[in-house]
Amino acid sequence: MIEFLSRTEVIFTIVVLILTITIHRFVTWSAAKLSKDLNRSKLRRQYINRYVGYLLWTLATITIIFVWGISKDGFWTILASTFAVIGVAFFANWSILSNVTSSFILYFAFPFKIGDRIRIHDKDLPVTAVIEDIKGFYLVLKTNDGETITYPNNLLIQKGVSILGNKKESVFDINQEEADPTAR
C-alpha cells in the first residue's frame, strides 16, 4: 500500500486535487466578496461559481489523465472528435456560447441588477419590465401586465438599455413635441 501511495502519479494526482480545491474555494470566496461589493444577487454568484468549477475540474481531470500515462495523441484525437460532434450539434445554436459569455459580462460590467426596472430599446419589440432573474443564457423579465419574458443575454448587450427606477418610460420614449413645446 505504501509503495502505491509513493508512486509519482498518485502524489501528483493528490497535488492536482488539492490545488484545484484551493483555487475553487478562492474563486468562490472572491466571487462572494465581489458580489457583496457590487451588490449582486446570491444566485448570480452561484452561476459564476458553477461555471468556474466546471472549467477547473475539467482542467484537473485532463491533467490527471495525462499524469497516468494515457497517450497524448489518443487523448487529443478523442477530444478533437468530441468537440467536432459538439460543434456540429451547436452550429445552428452558436448563440449559446455568446449567451454564456454575455452572462459573465453582465455579471461584472453592467450597472443593472435583479429588481431594477429597465427599458430595452429595440426597434421591433421594445420592452419595459422588472428584472426577475439573470440566468446563464437569458434574463427573466416581468412586465407591468404580469407577462414573463425571457430575453437572451447576448441581445441585451447589443441593445440600448435604460434603468428607469420609478419612471414609467424612458427619455427616448417621449416624443420631441411633448418634451419641447417650442419645437413646433
C-alpha positions in Angstrom: 0.0 0.0 0.0 2.8 2.4 0.9 4.5 1.6 -2.4 1.4 2.5 -4.3 0.9 5.8 -2.4 4.5 6.8 -3.0 4.2 6.5 -6.8 4.7 9.7 -8.7 1.3 9.5 -10.3 -0.5 9.2 -7.0 1.4 12.1 -5.4 0.9 14.3 -8.5 -2.8 13.4 -8.6 -3.2 14.4 -4.9 -1.4 17.7 -5.5 -3.6 18.5 -8.5 -6.8 17.7 -6.5 -5.6 19.8 -3.5 -4.6 22.7 -5.9 -8.0 22.5 -7.7 -9.9 22.5 -4.4 -7.9 25.5 -3.2 -8.3 27.5 -6.4 -12.0 26.7 -6.5 -12.5 27.9 -2.9 -10.5 31.0 -3.5 -12.7 31.8 -6.6 -15.8 31.2 -4.6 -14.6 33.5 -1.8 -13.6 36.2 -4.3 -16.9 36.0 -6.1 -18.8 36.3 -2.8 -16.7 39.4 -1.9 -17.1 40.9 -5.3 -20.9 40.2 -5.3 -21.2 41.9 -2.0 -19.2 44.9 -3.1 -21.1 45.2 -6.4 -24.5 44.4 -4.7 -25.1 41.4 -6.9 -27.5 38.6 -6.0 -26.5 35.3 -4.5 -28.0 33.5 -7.4 -25.7 35.2 -9.9 -22.7 34.3 -7.7 -23.8 30.7 -7.8 -23.7 30.8 -11.6 -20.2 32.1 -11.7 -19.1 29.5 -9.1 -20.7 26.7 -11.1 -19.1 27.8 -14.5 -15.6 28.3 -12.9 -16.0 25.0 -11.1 -16.8 23.2 -14.4 -13.7 24.7 -16.0 -11.3 24.0 -13.1 -12.5 20.4 -12.7 -12.3 19.7 -16.4 -8.7 21.0 -16.5 -7.9 18.9 -13.4 -9.3 15.8 -15.0 -7.3 16.4 -18.2 -4.2 16.9 -16.1 -4.7 13.7 -14.2 -5.4 11.8 -17.4 -2.0 12.9 -18.7 -0.3 12.1 -15.4 -1.5 8.5 -15.5 0.1 8.0 -18.9 -2.8 8.0 -21.3 -1.4 8.6 -24.8 -1.4 12.3 -25.7 -2.1 11.5 -29.3 -5.1 9.3 -28.4 -6.4 11.9 -26.0 -6.2 14.7 -28.5 -7.9 12.6 -31.1 -10.8 11.8 -28.7 -11.0 15.4 -27.6 -11.0 16.7 -31.2 -13.7 14.2 -32.2 -15.8 15.2 -29.2 -15.5 18.9 -30.0 -16.3 18.3 -33.7 -19.5 16.5 -32.7 -20.4 19.2 -30.2 -19.6 21.9 -32.8 -21.9 20.3 -35.3 -24.6 20.0 -32.7 -24.3 23.6 -31.7 -23.8 25.0 -35.2 -27.4 26.2 -35.5 -27.3 27.5 -32.0 -23.9 29.3 -31.9 -25.5 31.9 -29.8 -25.4 29.6 -26.8 -21.7 30.4 -26.3 -22.5 34.0 -26.9 -25.2 34.0 -24.2 -22.9 32.4 -21.7 -20.1 34.9 -22.4 -22.7 37.7 -22.2 -23.8 36.4 -18.8 -20.2 36.9 -17.5 -20.1 40.4 -19.0 -23.5 41.3 -17.4 -22.3 40.0 -14.1 -19.1 42.0 -13.9 -19.7 45.1 -16.0 -23.4 46.1 -16.4 -24.9 48.6 -13.9 -28.3 46.9 -13.5 -29.2 44.1 -11.2 -32.2 41.9 -10.2 -35.1 44.1 -9.2 -34.3 47.0 -11.4 -36.9 48.3 -13.8 -35.4 48.6 -17.3 -36.4 49.6 -20.8 -34.8 47.7 -23.7 -34.7 49.9 -26.8 -35.4 47.5 -29.6 -36.9 48.9 -32.8 -39.0 45.8 -33.4 -40.0 44.9 -29.8 -39.3 47.5 -27.1 -39.6 46.0 -23.6 -40.2 47.7 -20.3 -40.0 45.3 -17.3 -38.5 44.5 -14.0 -35.5 42.1 -13.9 -36.6 39.0 -12.0 -33.5 36.9 -12.6 -30.3 36.8 -14.6 -29.5 33.3 -15.7 -26.7 31.8 -17.7 -28.4 32.2 -21.1 -31.2 34.8 -20.6 -32.8 37.4 -18.4 -36.2 36.7 -16.9 -38.3 39.9 -17.1 -41.8 40.7 -15.7 -43.8 43.4 -17.4 -46.4 45.6 -15.7 -49.1 43.4 -17.2 -47.7 40.4 -15.3 -46.2 38.9 -18.5 -43.0 36.9 -18.1 -40.4 37.5 -20.8 -37.1 35.7 -21.3 -34.6 37.9 -23.1 -31.3 36.5 -24.4 -28.2 37.9 -22.7 -26.3 38.5 -25.9 -29.2 40.7 -27.3 -29.2 42.7 -24.0 -25.6 43.7 -24.6 -26.4 44.7 -28.2 -29.4 46.9 -27.4 -29.6 50.2 -25.5 -30.9 49.7 -22.0 -32.3 52.4 -19.7 -32.6 51.9 -16.0 -36.0 53.5 -15.2 -36.3 53.3 -11.4 -39.8 54.6 -10.7 -40.4 56.3 -14.1 -43.0 54.8 -16.4 -41.0 55.4 -19.6 -37.6 56.3 -20.8 -36.4 59.6 -22.1 -36.2 58.0 -25.5 -39.9 57.1 -25.4 -41.1 60.7 -25.1 -42.0 62.5 -28.3 -39.9 65.5 -29.1 -43.1 67.7 -29.3 -44.1 66.6 -25.8 -40.6 67.2 -24.4 -40.1 70.7 -26.0 -43.3 72.6 -26.9 -41.3 75.3 -28.8 -40.1 72.7 -31.3 -43.2 73.2 -33.4 
